[in-house]
Amino acid sequence: MILKAKPTKVLIITLALALFFCLFTASAFAGALSIPMVGPSAGGCTANYQQIFTTTFNDLSGWQHVNYVYFVINTTASGSSCFYGYYNQNTNKLYIKNDAGNAWLGGFAPGSNNLIENSYVKLNCAQTTVSGSGQTMFVNWAVTFKPPFVGTKNMYLYVRDDSNAYQPLTKRGTWTIPNHTPTIVSVIPNQGTSQPEQALTFTTIYLDTDTWINIKYVYFRISPSLTGLTNCFYGYYDQDNNKLYLRNDTNTAWLGGYTPGSNYTIENSYAKLDCSKTIVTGNSDTLSINWQIIPKTTFTGTKNLYLYVRDNNNAYQGWLQKGTWSIDNTDTTPPQITQLSPVDASRIYENASVVIKPTITDNNQSAVTYQFSVDGVVKQVWSSSATYNWVSPLAGAHTIKAEAKDEAGQSIKSAEVFILRKPMEVAN
C-alpha cells in the first residue's frame, strides 16, 4: 500500500523547508562578516600628533568583497564635531564628515598627496594605506587630532560588503587626547566709577590652549560678593549656541537667548545688556567678549567683577574676582549750557513773542532747574521749566541770561540781542 500525504501536510512541510532555507541563508549571509577590530584599541596622544590606527575587516567571501567601511572616533556614534572616516573600496576613495556631520569631505585615493580636514581632525591620505590578504582587509588611518578635539573618545567600526551584508557601528576601543583647563585672563577696565544709566563696555578675556573653540560657556558677574546671586548683573555667553543671557532678579531663570550683535536688550530690575553692542571675537586660543552694560538707578554702590569659564569637556576655572567697580549716583558734574536761543547779536522787532531757551548737556540724573533774566532783572526764578516766554520791549540793545543748575553746581550763558522798530506801514 502506498500512503499519500494530505495536501495540507505537504503545504506545511514545504513552508517549513522554505523558512529553514531562508533562516539558514540569512545566517550564512550575516556570518560572512565578522566584527571588525582596531589597533591600538586603547591609549591616547596629544593634540597635533599624527596617530596611525589599523582597522581590520574580515569577509568570508574574500577581502575584495568588502564594499565600504566606517571608522568613527567620538564620544558617541554620531557624525558631528569628530573624526568620521569612510573608505569605499569599489571607488578606492577616502572621505571624512564635515563639522556638522551632514556632508562628506575629500574623495581621494589612499597614498595620494592630499589632506582631508574639518575643524577637529585631519586625515593624511598620503600615509593612509589599504591592503588585503585572503579574507582580511586592513586600513591604516593616519589621523591627527586638532586642539578642539580633546577628552576621552570611543572608537566605532562599521563594514558592509557587496552583498549588503553588514556589521553595524560597534564600539571597539577608547582613545584619549589630553584636555587643558581653560583660564581667566582679565577684565578691562578692572576698576573705576560710573553713574547709573551710563553705558559701560567691559572686555572679558578667556584663554584655552585647546583653542577658543573648545570653550563652552562663560559668565561675567557684577555684584558685591559671591554669596547670593540675586539683584545684580549676571551675564552668560553660550559659545556652542552663540547666545547671550542675563539672570533674573531672583536667580531662578535665564532671560534672553539672543545672538551678539542682534537688535535686542535683555534686562532685569538692576541692569541692562545691550546685545547690539555686545561683541564676541575668537582668535587662536583667546575668547574676548565686549559686554555693553547699563546699570540702573537701583544698582549703586561698590561692586566686584567676577569671571568664570568652562570648556566642552567640563574643565573650568572660576569664580575669580578680577576687579572692582563703583556705581555712584552722586552728581559731581553740573549741567553745561552749550547754546542759548536767541543767539548773540540777534535782531528782533519790538513786541515780538520770543522763547528764551538754553540747550544743555548733563551726564547725570540729578534734577535740573532754570532761571532767566533780562538786563539783570530776574524774570523767572529757579524752576523746572526749561524755557521763558519773553515779549521784546522797545528798540535798543538788551542782555538775556539763562542759568541751569543741579546738585553739582550751575552754569550761565548770556546773549546780547537788538530790538528793532517795526517799519512804518504806508497807507494806500
C-alpha positions in Angstrom: 0.0 0.0 0.0 1.3 3.4 -0.9 0.4 6.2 1.6 -0.1 9.7 0.2 0.4 12.8 2.2 -2.6 15.1 2.6 -2.3 18.4 0.7 -2.4 20.4 3.9 0.5 18.4 5.3 2.5 18.8 2.1 2.0 22.6 2.3 3.1 22.8 5.9 6.3 20.8 5.1 7.0 23.0 2.1 6.6 26.2 4.1 8.8 24.8 6.9 11.5 23.9 4.5 11.3 27.4 2.9 11.5 29.0 6.3 14.5 26.9 7.2 16.2 27.7 4.0 15.6 31.5 4.5 16.9 31.4 8.0 19.9 29.3 7.0 20.7 31.6 4.2 20.3 34.8 6.3 22.5 33.3 9.0 25.2 32.4 6.5 24.7 35.8 4.8 25.2 37.7 8.1 28.0 35.4 9.1 30.1 36.4 6.0 31.3 39.4 8.0 32.9 39.2 11.4 33.0 42.1 13.9 35.9 44.4 12.9 38.8 45.3 15.1 41.0 48.4 15.7 44.6 48.6 17.0 45.6 50.1 19.2 42.3 49.7 20.9 43.2 51.9 23.9 45.6 54.7 24.7 46.0 58.3 23.9 48.1 61.0 22.3 48.5 64.8 22.4 46.7 67.1 20.0 48.6 67.8 16.8 50.2 64.4 16.9 49.6 62.0 14.0 48.4 58.6 15.1 48.2 55.5 12.9 45.1 53.3 13.6 44.9 49.9 11.9 41.4 48.7 11.4 40.8 45.1 10.4 37.7 43.8 8.5 37.0 40.1 7.6 34.8 38.8 4.9 34.4 35.0 4.3 34.0 35.7 0.6 37.4 37.4 0.4 38.6 40.9 1.4 37.9 42.2 -2.2 34.2 41.6 -1.4 34.1 44.4 1.1 32.2 47.4 -0.3 32.9 50.2 2.3 33.9 50.8 5.9 33.5 53.5 8.5 35.8 54.4 11.3 34.4 56.8 13.9 36.2 58.4 16.9 33.8 60.4 19.1 32.1 60.4 22.5 29.0 58.8 20.7 28.5 57.1 17.4 27.4 60.4 15.8 28.9 62.2 12.9 29.3 65.8 14.1 32.4 67.6 15.5 34.6 64.5 15.3 36.6 62.1 13.1 34.2 60.1 11.0 36.2 58.3 8.3 34.8 56.5 5.3 36.7 54.2 2.8 34.9 53.0 -0.3 36.9 50.1 -1.7 34.9 49.9 -5.0 36.0 53.5 -5.9 39.2 53.4 -3.8 38.4 56.8 -2.2 38.7 58.2 1.3 36.4 60.7 3.0 35.6 62.3 6.4 32.5 64.1 7.5 32.3 67.9 7.9 31.8 69.6 11.3 28.0 69.3 11.2 28.1 65.7 10.1 25.9 66.3 7.1 28.3 66.1 4.2 31.4 64.1 3.1 34.7 65.9 2.5 37.5 64.6 0.3 37.2 61.7 -2.1 40.9 61.0 -2.5 42.8 57.7 -3.0 44.9 56.2 -0.2 48.5 57.2 -0.8 47.6 60.4 -2.7 49.2 63.7 -1.6 46.0 65.1 0.0 44.8 66.2 3.4 41.1 65.9 4.3 40.2 68.0 7.4 37.4 69.6 9.4 37.8 71.8 12.4 38.6 68.9 14.7 40.7 66.3 12.8 42.9 65.8 9.7 43.3 62.6 7.6 46.6 62.4 5.8 45.8 60.4 2.7 49.5 60.1 1.8 50.1 57.9 4.8 46.8 56.2 4.9 47.1 52.7 3.3 44.8 49.9 2.3 45.8 46.3 1.8 44.3 42.8 1.9 45.1 39.1 2.3 42.7 36.2 2.0 39.6 37.2 3.9 41.1 40.2 5.7 41.3 43.8 4.6 43.5 46.3 6.5 43.1 50.1 6.5 45.8 52.1 8.3 44.3 55.6 9.0 46.8 58.5 9.6 44.8 60.7 11.9 45.8 64.0 13.5 43.5 65.4 16.3 43.3 69.2 16.4 43.2 71.0 19.8 39.4 71.4 19.9 39.1 67.6 19.8 40.1 66.7 23.3 39.0 64.3 26.0 38.2 60.6 26.1 36.6 59.3 22.9 35.1 55.9 21.8 36.2 54.2 18.6 33.5 52.6 16.4 33.7 50.4 13.3 31.3 49.5 10.6 31.6 47.3 7.5 29.3 46.5 4.5 30.1 44.1 1.6 29.0 43.9 -2.0 26.0 41.7 -1.0 24.8 44.3 1.5 25.7 42.2 4.5 27.0 44.4 7.2 28.1 44.8 10.8 26.6 47.9 12.4 28.7 50.6 14.2 30.2 48.8 17.1 32.4 50.2 19.9 35.9 48.6 19.7 38.0 50.8 21.9 38.7 54.2 23.5 41.2 57.0 22.9 42.2 60.0 25.0 43.5 63.4 23.8 44.5 65.3 27.0 42.3 68.3 27.8 43.7 71.5 29.2 41.8 73.6 31.7 40.7 77.0 30.4 41.8 80.0 32.3 40.5 83.5 33.1 42.8 86.3 31.8 41.3 89.7 32.7 38.5 92.2 32.5 39.2 95.7 31.0 38.7 98.1 32.7 39.2 96.5 36.0 38.4 99.5 38.2 36.6 102.8 38.0 33.4 104.7 38.8 30.3 105.5 36.7 26.8 106.9 37.0 23.6 104.9 36.9 22.1 104.7 33.3 25.6 105.3 31.9 26.5 102.7 29.3 29.7 100.8 30.1 31.8 98.4 28.0 33.7 95.7 29.8 36.0 93.4 27.9 36.4 90.0 29.4 39.2 87.7 28.2 39.4 83.9 28.5 42.2 81.5 27.4 42.1 77.9 26.3 45.3 76.3 24.8 43.0 73.7 23.1 41.8 76.7 21.1 38.9 79.1 21.8 36.5 76.8 20.0 36.8 74.4 23.0 35.3 77.0 25.4 31.7 76.0 26.1 30.4 79.0 28.0 31.5 81.9 30.2 29.9 84.0 33.0 30.5 87.7 33.9 29.1 88.9 37.1 29.0 92.4 38.8 27.9 92.1 42.4 29.0 93.0 45.9 30.1 89.4 46.7 29.7 85.8 45.6 27.2 85.0 48.3 23.8 85.3 46.7 23.3 85.6 43.0 20.2 87.9 43.2 19.8 91.6 42.5 22.9 92.0 40.2 24.3 91.8 36.7 24.9 88.1 36.0 25.7 87.6 32.3 26.1 84.3 30.4 27.5 83.7 27.0 26.9 80.2 25.5 29.5 79.8 22.7 28.2 76.5 21.5 24.9 78.2 20.6 26.3 81.8 20.2 23.6 83.2 22.6 23.6 85.8 25.3 21.6 85.6 28.6 21.0 87.6 31.8 19.9 86.1 35.1 16.6 87.4 36.5 16.3 89.2 39.8 15.7 86.1 41.9 18.3 83.9 40.3 15.7 81.4 39.1 15.8 81.7 35.3 17.9 83.0 32.4 16.5 85.9 30.4 17.1 86.4 26.7 18.9 84.0 24.5 19.9 86.4 21.7 22.9 86.5 19.3 25.6 89.1 19.9 25.1 92.0 17.6 21.3 91.4 17.3 18.9 94.2 18.0 17.8 93.2 21.5 18.2 94.4 25.0 18.0 92.0 28.0 17.2 93.5 31.4 16.3 92.8 34.9 15.5 95.3 37.6 19.1 96.2 38.1 20.9 96.3 34.8 20.5 96.0 31.0 22.6 94.1 28.5 22.6 95.7 25.0 23.1 92.8 22.6 23.5 95.0 19.6 26.7 96.5 21.0 28.0 93.3 22.7 30.7 91.8 20.5 32.3 88.3 20.7 35.6 87.5 19.0 37.8 84.4 19.0 41.4 84.2 17.8 43.7 81.1 18.3 43.4 80.3 22.0 41.7 83.5 23.2 38.0 84.4 23.5 37.1 88.0 24.1 33.7 89.5 24.9 32.8 93.2 24.9 29.8 93.4 27.2 27.7 96.6 26.8 26.1 97.1 30.2 23.8 99.8 31.5 23.4 99.8 35.4 20.1 101.1 36.6 19.5 103.6 39.4 18.6 100.7 41.7 22.1 99.2 41.2 24.5 101.5 43.1 27.5 101.1 45.4 30.8 99.3 45.1 30.7 96.0 43.2 33.2 93.3 42.4 33.9 92.0 38.9 33.8 88.1 38.7 34.6 85.8 35.8 34.0 82.1 35.2 34.9 79.8 32.2 34.1 76.2 31.3 35.1 74.1 28.3 33.5 71.3 26.3 35.0 68.7 28.5 33.7 70.3 31.7 37.1 71.6 32.8 36.6 75.0 34.3 38.1 77.9 36.3 36.0 80.3 38.4 34.8 82.3 40.1 37.7 84.7 40.1 37.5 88.4 41.2 39.3 90.4 38.5 38.4 94.0 39.5 36.0 96.4 41.3 33.6 99.0 40.0 31.6 101.7 41.8 28.3 102.9 40.5 27.8 106.3 42.2 24.6 108.3 41.8 26.2 111.4 43.4 26.2 114.2 40.9 29.7 115.7 40.5 29.3 117.5 37.1 27.0 120.5 36.8 24.9 120.9 33.6 26.6 122.8 30.8 24.7 125.3 28.7 26.1 124.8 25.2 23.8 127.2 23.3 21.3 129.9 24.1 18.4 130.9 21.8 18.1 133.7 20.7 21.8 133.7 19.8 24.1 136.6 20.4 23.6 139.6 18.1 20.1 138.5 17.1 17.8 141.2 15.6 14.2 141.2 16.8 11.3 143.6 16.3 9.5 145.3 19.1 6.7 143.5 20.8 7.6 140.1 19.3 7.0 136.9 21.2 10.4 135.4 21.9 11.2 132.0 23.5 14.4 132.1 25.5 15.7 128.5 25.6 19.1 127.1 26.7 20.5 123.8 25.3 22.3 121.8 28.0 24.4 118.7 28.4 24.2 116.7 31.6 25.6 113.3 32.1 24.0 112.8 35.4 20.4 112.1 36.6 20.0 114.9 39.0 17.1 117.3 38.5 18.0 120.5 36.6 16.3 123.8 37.3 16.5 127.1 35.3 16.4 130.8 36.0 16.1 133.6 33.3 17.0 137.3 33.4 16.8 140.3 31.1 19.1 143.3 31.7 19.9 142.0 35.1 16.3 141.6 36.2 15.2 138.1 37.1 12.1 137.2 35.0 11.7 133.6 36.1 13.1 132.3 39.4 14.5 128.7 39.6 12.0 126.4 38.1 11.9 123.0 36.2 10.7 124.9 33.2 13.5 125.0 30.6 12.1 127.9 28.6 10.9 131.5 29.2 8.4 133.4 27.0 9.6 137.0 26.6 7.8 139.8 24.8 10.5 142.1 23.3 10.5 145.7 24.7 11.2 149.0 22.9 14.0 149.3 20.5 17.5 149.0 21.8 20.2 146.6 23.0 19.2 144.1 25.7 21.0 141.3 27.5 19.3 138.0 28.1 20.7 135.4 30.5 19.9 131.8 31.3 21.2 129.8 34.2 21.0 126.0 34.8 21.9 124.1 38.0 21.6 120.8 39.8 23.1 119.5 43.0 26.6 119.6 41.5 26.6 123.3 40.5 25.4 125.6 37.8 26.4 127.2 34.5 25.4 130.6 32.9 25.2 131.8 29.4 24.2 135.3 28.1 23.5 136.9 24.8 23.0 140.5 23.6 20.0 141.0 21.3 19.0 144.1 19.4 15.3 145.2 19.3 14.4 147.0 16.2 11.4 149.3 15.4 8.9 147.8 13.1 8.8 149.5 9.7 6.1 152.1 9.2 3.1 150.8 7.3 2.4 153.0 4.3 -1.3 153.9 3.8 -2.8 153.3 0.4 
